[in-house]
Amino acid sequence: MWSAVLLALLALTAGTFAYVYRRQRLMIDALRKAREKIQLEETRVFDFLHGLGAALTAVSKPADLHMLIVEGALRILDGHGGALYLSDRAGDILRPAFATRNCPPFFDVPEKLTREPNFSWPGYLRLRTVAPEDGVLGSVWSEQEPLLLRGEDSRLVSLRIGPLRTKSAMLCPLFYGEESLGVLAIARGPGSDDFIPSDFQIFKAISEQSAFALYTATIFSEAAEKKRLDQDLQVAHEIQRILLPANAPEISGFQISGINVPARQVSGDYYDYICVDDTHCGLAIADVSGKGVPASLIMAMCRSVLRSQASNQLSPSTVLREVNAQLFPDIKEDMFISMAYAIIQQDSGTITLCRAGHDAPLLYSARDKTVSKINPPGMALGIDSGGVFNRVTNDFSLTLETDDCLVLYTDGVTEALDSQGEEFGMASVIKAIQASASEGAAGIITRLTDDLRAFVGNHPQHDDITLIVIRKK
């Protein structure tokens, strides 16, 4: 009897030991699988972060980064379909940046639309923009709150009409600082488990890193674009310098000197010396309204037209009338060109001038050391097709005596500002001319530019500066 009891106890002990051993093995296997899953998730997350970093450091297209974000999120979280939507510049709508082929519609889609013969889910999702009130995607974007959909959530109903027949989904707004960038959304289809809260935490972390990568990529892109623009502007600057005269002409009986100091890389100011015929030389100075590239393009057009009309034409007003007629159709309504065009006859003191709305030239008289404005009427180019321009814009002749000077300038000289917002002014220009007239044409320009630099100091130059000085020998 005792032997039977002993055997029973031994059998019970062995059974208990086997049960405990089996339970421990199962627990060990479960822990091992859990650890392997965690390690796999960690590897996928690190691969995702590494991919983001590589995408930012490499010269890649934005589309590559968008695809990496969506496919990386799907790979880490075992998702079946997803999309990245980015905000437009105005922040009014979301535009699809990347969507997988079986991406569900995270917004409302009329059922009758899906029954049309040529309807295609991938094509539709690539083109469909989303407003703030449009479905769960628009709601997440407007409310800036991440969303986990699973179980019997009624909001999943509209997602089930898509190609994935969504079972569970996660959506998260993407923002960096105060800037809203868009929404990342992924989903699982039938036959898979719902996303769980731990998945949701990982997804939010992925979204945060994705937002940082998108913002950084935008900064890199803008920096690269600025570099390209700077290079283009530098080329434009060099071309424009070629268009300006390199040296003053040698005109018997006169000294000529000119200078252009652009406020930016390209200038809307223009000056030129033109050989009219064997005994006459034309001098032009002009100022295009506005600054930068648009003004520089109009300036180049003006130079080309003026040179084409100036040859063998001794009437400045006739030349400018033709220039105005050719430029008027191509100039925007809010743009115009002020110009002064003078023709000098060598070995004489005669200058014939036409002032088309430009700042009045200044005449220095060596006899009494006074400076006066030469202010004949005239209208700026590009404002009128010719009816008014041709009537009010005429020639004006003057004669220079020995050591007299005629100074042509743009308003960047008189309107130069110091750090207090004070203008250099006409009085300062006249004072500089009177102080340096005995030093010749180049001396007047040197004195004026030196006085301007001293007046402005470290304050940025806000307008182009152009000067031409004509001195009678």
C-alpha positions in Angstrom: 0.0 0.0 0.0 2.7 2.4 1.0 4.6 1.6 -2.2 1.5 2.6 -4.2 1.2 5.8 -2.4 4.8 6.5 -2.9 4.6 5.8 -6.6 1.5 8.1 -6.8 3.4 10.9 -5.1 6.4 10.4 -7.4 4.1 10.4 -10.4 2.4 13.6 -9.2 5.7 15.2 -8.5 7.0 14.3 -11.9 3.8 15.6 -13.5 4.0 18.8 -11.6 7.6 19.2 -12.5 6.9 18.6 -16.2 4.0 21.0 -16.1 6.1 23.7 -14.4 8.9 23.0 -16.8 6.6 23.3 -19.8 5.1 26.5 -18.5 8.5 28.0 -17.9 9.6 26.9 -21.4 6.5 28.6 -22.8 7.1 31.7 -20.8 10.8 31.7 -21.9 9.7 31.3 -25.5 7.2 34.1 -25.2 9.8 36.3 -23.6 12.3 35.4 -26.3 9.7 36.2 -29.0 8.8 39.5 -27.3 12.5 40.4 -27.1 13.0 39.5 -30.7 9.9 41.6 -31.6 11.3 44.5 -29.6 14.7 44.1 -31.2 13.1 43.9 -34.6 11.1 47.1 -33.9 14.3 48.8 -32.6 16.2 47.8 -35.7 13.4 49.0 -38.0 13.2 52.3 -36.1 17.0 52.8 -36.3 16.9 51.9 -40.0 14.1 54.5 -40.4 16.0 57.2 -38.6 19.2 56.3 -40.5 17.3 56.5 -43.7 15.9 60.0 -42.8 19.4 61.2 -42.0 20.8 59.8 -45.2 18.0 61.4 -47.2 18.8 64.8 -45.7 22.6 64.6 -46.2 22.3 63.2 -49.8 21.2 65.2 -52.8 17.8 63.6 -53.1 14.4 64.6 -54.4 11.7 65.5 -52.0 9.6 62.6 -53.4 12.3 60.2 -52.1 12.0 61.5 -48.6 8.1 61.4 -48.7 8.2 57.7 -49.9 10.8 56.9 -47.2 8.6 58.3 -44.4 5.4 56.4 -45.4 7.1 53.1 -46.3 9.3 53.3 -43.1 6.2 53.8 -40.9 4.5 50.9 -42.6 7.5 48.6 -42.2 8.0 49.4 -38.5 4.3 49.0 -37.6 3.3 46.3 -40.0 0.9 48.6 -41.8 -0.6 47.7 -45.1 -1.3 51.1 -46.7 -0.6 54.7 -45.9 0.0 58.3 -47.2 1.7 61.5 -46.4 -0.2 64.8 -47.0 1.5 68.1 -46.9 0.1 71.6 -46.4 0.2 74.1 -49.3 2.1 77.4 -48.9 -1.0 79.2 -47.9 -1.9 76.6 -45.3 -5.5 76.2 -46.8 -5.4 72.6 -48.0 -3.5 69.4 -47.8 -1.9 67.9 -51.0 -0.9 64.3 -51.4 2.9 63.9 -51.3 3.0 60.1 -51.4 0.4 57.3 -51.2 0.8 53.6 -51.5 -1.2 51.8 -54.2 -3.6 50.3 -51.6 -3.9 53.4 -49.5 -7.3 53.9 -48.0 -9.2 57.2 -48.4 -8.8 59.1 -45.2 -11.7 61.3 -46.3 -15.1 61.1 -47.7 -15.5 59.8 -51.3 -18.9 59.7 -53.0 -19.8 56.1 -53.7 -21.2 56.9 -57.1 -17.7 58.3 -58.1 -16.1 54.9 -57.4 -18.6 53.2 -59.8 -17.5 55.3 -62.8 -15.9 53.2 -65.6 -12.5 55.1 -65.6 -12.2 55.5 -61.8 -8.8 54.5 -60.4 -8.1 54.6 -56.6 -4.3 55.2 -57.1 -4.9 58.0 -59.6 -7.7 59.5 -57.5 -5.6 59.5 -54.3 -2.6 61.1 -56.1 -4.7 64.1 -57.1 -7.3 64.6 -54.4 -6.6 67.6 -52.1 -8.1 67.7 -48.6 -9.8 70.6 -46.8 -9.7 71.1 -43.0 -13.3 69.7 -42.6 -12.8 66.8 -45.0 -13.0 63.4 -43.2 -10.8 62.1 -40.5 -7.7 63.4 -42.3 -9.0 67.0 -42.4 -10.1 66.7 -38.7 -6.7 65.5 -37.5 -5.1 68.4 -39.5 -7.4 71.1 -38.2 -7.6 69.9 -34.6 -3.8 69.0 -34.5 -4.6 65.9 -32.5 -3.3 62.4 -33.4 -6.0 59.7 -33.8 -6.1 55.9 -33.3 -9.0 54.1 -35.0 -9.8 50.5 -34.1 -12.6 48.1 -33.1 -16.1 49.4 -33.8 -15.1 53.0 -34.3 -17.8 54.5 -36.7 -15.1 56.6 -38.4 -13.7 53.4 -39.9 -16.8 52.9 -42.0 -15.8 55.4 -44.7 -12.3 54.0 -44.8 -13.6 50.5 -45.7 -14.8 51.5 -49.2 -11.2 52.0 -50.3 -8.8 49.4 -51.8 -7.6 48.2 -48.4 -11.0 47.8 -46.6 -9.4 49.3 -43.5 -9.6 47.5 -40.2 -7.5 49.9 -38.1 -5.8 53.2 -38.7 -3.5 55.8 -37.1 -3.2 59.5 -38.2 -0.9 62.1 -36.7 -0.5 65.8 -37.6 3.0 66.9 -38.5 4.2 70.2 -37.1 7.5 71.8 -36.2 7.4 74.5 -33.6 4.3 76.5 -34.6 4.4 75.5 -38.2 1.8 72.9 -39.5 3.4 70.7 -42.1 0.8 68.1 -42.9 -0.5 64.7 -41.8 0.9 61.1 -41.8 -1.6 58.3 -41.9 -1.3 54.5 -42.1 -3.7 51.6 -41.9 -4.1 47.8 -41.6 -6.5 45.7 -43.6 -8.6 42.6 -42.8 -6.8 39.5 -41.4 -4.5 41.6 -39.1 -4.8 42.7 -35.5 -5.8 46.2 -34.7 -3.2 48.8 -33.8 -2.7 49.0 -30.1 -1.7 51.9 -27.8 2.0 50.9 -27.9 1.9 51.0 -31.7 0.3 54.4 -31.4 3.1 55.7 -29.2 5.7 54.5 -31.7 3.7 56.0 -34.6 3.6 59.4 -32.9 7.4 59.2 -32.4 7.8 58.4 -36.0 5.6 61.3 -37.0 7.6 63.7 -34.8 10.9 62.6 -36.4 9.3 62.8 -39.9 8.2 66.4 -39.2 11.7 67.3 -38.2 13.1 65.7 -41.4 10.5 67.5 -43.6 11.2 70.9 -42.0 15.0 70.3 -42.3 14.6 69.2 -45.9 12.7 72.4 -46.7 15.5 74.5 -45.1 18.1 72.7 -47.1 16.0 73.1 -50.3 15.6 76.8 -49.7 19.3 77.2 -49.0 20.2 75.4 -52.2 17.7 77.4 -54.2 19.1 80.7 -52.7 22.6 79.5 -53.7 21.5 78.9 -57.3 19.7 82.3 -57.4 22.8 84.0 -56.0 24.9 82.4 -58.7 22.4 83.5 -61.4 22.4 87.0 -60.0 26.2 87.1 -60.0 26.1 86.1 -63.7 23.5 88.8 -64.4 25.7 91.3 -62.5 28.7 90.4 -64.7 26.6 90.7 -67.9 25.3 94.0 -66.8 28.7 95.4 -66.1 29.7 94.4 -69.6 26.8 96.4 -70.9 27.9 99.5 -69.1 30.8 101.5 -70.6 34.3 100.5 -69.5 35.9 103.8 -70.3 34.9 107.3 -71.0 35.1 108.5 -74.7 37.8 110.9 -75.9 35.9 113.9 -77.1 37.9 116.8 -78.4 37.3 119.9 -76.1 35.7 117.9 -73.3 36.4 115.7 -70.3 33.9 112.9 -69.6 33.6 110.7 -66.5 30.9 108.3 -65.3 30.2 105.8 -62.6 27.4 103.3 -61.6 27.2 101.9 -58.1 24.3 99.3 -57.8 22.4 98.9 -54.6 22.0 95.2 -55.4 23.8 92.7 -57.6 21.9 94.1 -60.6 20.9 97.7 -61.2 18.0 99.5 -62.7 20.2 102.5 -63.4 21.9 102.9 -66.8 24.4 105.2 -68.5 26.0 105.0 -71.9 28.3 106.7 -74.4 27.2 106.4 -78.0 29.1 107.4 -81.1 26.5 109.3 -83.2 28.8 110.3 -86.0 32.4 111.4 -86.6 31.9 114.7 -84.8 29.1 114.0 -82.3 28.9 111.8 -79.2 25.7 110.9 -77.3 25.6 110.5 -73.5 22.6 108.8 -71.8 21.6 108.4 -68.2 18.4 106.5 -67.1 16.7 105.2 -64.1 14.1 102.4 -64.4 11.4 102.4 -61.7 11.8 99.6 -59.2 14.9 97.6 -58.4 16.5 94.2 -59.0 16.1 91.8 -61.9 12.9 93.3 -63.5 14.5 96.8 -63.6 17.7 95.4 -65.0 15.9 93.6 -67.8 14.1 96.8 -68.8 17.4 98.7 -68.6 18.9 96.2 -71.1 16.0 96.6 -73.4 16.3 100.4 -73.2 20.0 100.3 -74.0 19.5 98.1 -77.1 16.7 100.3 -78.5 18.5 103.6 -77.8 21.7 102.4 -79.6 19.6 101.2 -82.5 18.0 104.7 -82.9 21.0 107.0 -82.1 23.2 106.5 -85.1 23.5 109.7 -87.2 20.5 111.3 -85.4 21.5 114.7 -84.0 18.2 115.4 -82.3 18.0 113.8 -78.8 14.2 114.2 -78.7 13.7 112.4 -82.0 15.7 109.5 -80.7 13.8 109.3 -77.4 10.4 109.5 -79.2 11.4 106.4 -81.2 12.7 104.7 -78.0 9.4 105.4 -76.2 7.3 104.1 -79.2 9.2 100.8 -79.2 9.3 100.3 -75.4 5.8 101.3 -74.5 4.0 98.1 -75.6 6.5 96.0 -73.6 6.5 97.9 -70.3 4.1 97.0 -67.5 1.7 99.7 -66.4 3.5 100.3 -63.1 6.9 100.7 -64.7 8.6 103.6 -66.5 12.0 104.9 -67.4 13.3 108.4 -66.7 16.1 109.4 -69.0 18.3 112.3 -70.0 20.0 112.1 -73.4 22.6 114.7 -74.5 24.5 115.0 -77.7 27.9 116.8 -77.6 29.5 118.4 -80.6 33.3 118.1 -80.4 35.5 121.2 -80.5 32.6 123.4 -79.4 30.8 124.0 -76.2 27.4 123.1 -77.7 25.3 120.4 -76.0 21.8 119.4 -77.1 19.8 117.8 -74.3 16.5 116.1 -74.0 15.1 115.4 -70.5 12.5 112.6 -70.5 11.2 113.0 -66.9 14.7 112.6 -65.4 16.2 114.5 -62.6 17.3 118.0 -63.8 21.0 118.1 -64.8 23.2 120.5 -62.8 25.2 123.2 -64.6 28.3 124.5 -62.9 29.5 127.9 -64.1 33.2 128.4 -63.6 32.8 132.2 -64.0 30.8 132.7 -60.8 31.1 129.2 -59.3 27.4 128.8 -59.1 25.3 125.7 -59.8 21.9 125.8 -61.5 19.4 123.3 -62.6 18.8 122.7 -66.3 15.1 121.9 -66.3 13.5 121.6 -69.7 10.0 119.9 -69.8 9.8 116.2 -70.6 7.9 113.0 -69.8 9.2 109.6 -68.7 9.4 106.8 -71.2 6.8 104.0 -71.1 3.9 106.0 -69.6 2.3 107.3 -72.8 2.2 105.7 -76.3 3.4 109.0 -77.9 0.5 111.4 -78.1 1.6 113.3 -75.0 5.2 112.3 -74.9 6.0 113.6 -78.3 4.4 116.9 -77.6 6.1 117.7 -74.3 9.5 116.2 -74.8 11.8 118.4 -76.9 15.4 119.4 -77.5 17.2 122.0 -75.3 20.5 123.5 -76.3 23.2 125.1 -74.0 26.7 126.2 -74.4 29.5 125.5 -72.0 32.3 127.9 -71.4 35.8 126.7 -70.4 35.8 124.8 -67.1 32.0 124.7 -67.0 30.6 121.3 -66.0 27.3 119.6 -66.6 26.4 116.9 -64.0 23.9 114.2 -64.8 22.8 112.0 -61.9 20.0 109.6 -60.7 18.0 110.1 -57.6 20.1 107.5 -55.7 22.5 110.4 -55.2 20.2 113.0 -53.8 18.1 110.5 -51.9 20.8 108.5 -50.2 20.0 107.9 -46.6 22.1 107.9 -43.4 21.3 105.8 -40.3 18.9 108.5 -39.0 16.9 108.4 -42.3 18.1 111.8 -43.4 18.7 112.4 -47.1 22.0 113.5 -48.6 20.0 116.2 -50.5 20.6 118.6 -53.4 22.4 121.1 -51.2 25.1 118.5 -50.4 25.4 117.6 -54.1 25.9 121.3 -55.1 28.5 121.8 -52.3 30.5 118.8 -53.5 30.4 120.0 -57.1 31.6 123.5 -56.1 34.4 122.1 -54.0 35.8 119.8 -56.7 35.0 121.5 -60.0 38.6 122.6 -60.4 39.7 118.9 -60.2 38.0 118.0 -63.5 35.2 115.6 -64.3 36.8 112.6 -62.5 37.5 114.8 -59.5 33.8 115.8 -59.1 32.8 112.1 -59.2 35.4 111.2 -56.7 34.4 114.0 -54.3 30.6 113.2 -54.7 31.1 109.4 -54.0 33.4 110.1 -51.1 30.9 112.5 -49.5 28.1 110.0 -50.1 30.0 107.2 -48.4 30.9 109.4 -45.4 27.3 110.6 -45.1 25.7 107.1 -45.4 28.3 105.4 -43.1 27.3 101.8 -42.4 23.7 102.3 -43.5 22.8 99.9 -46.4 22.6 101.6 -49.8 18.9 101.6 -50.7 19.0 102.8 -54.3 21.4 102.6 -57.3 23.8 105.6 -57.8 24.8 106.7 -61.3 26.7 109.9 -62.3 28.0 111.4 -65.5 30.1 114.6 -65.5 30.9 116.6 -68.6 33.5 119.3 -68.3 34.5 121.8 -71.0 38.2 122.2 -71.5 
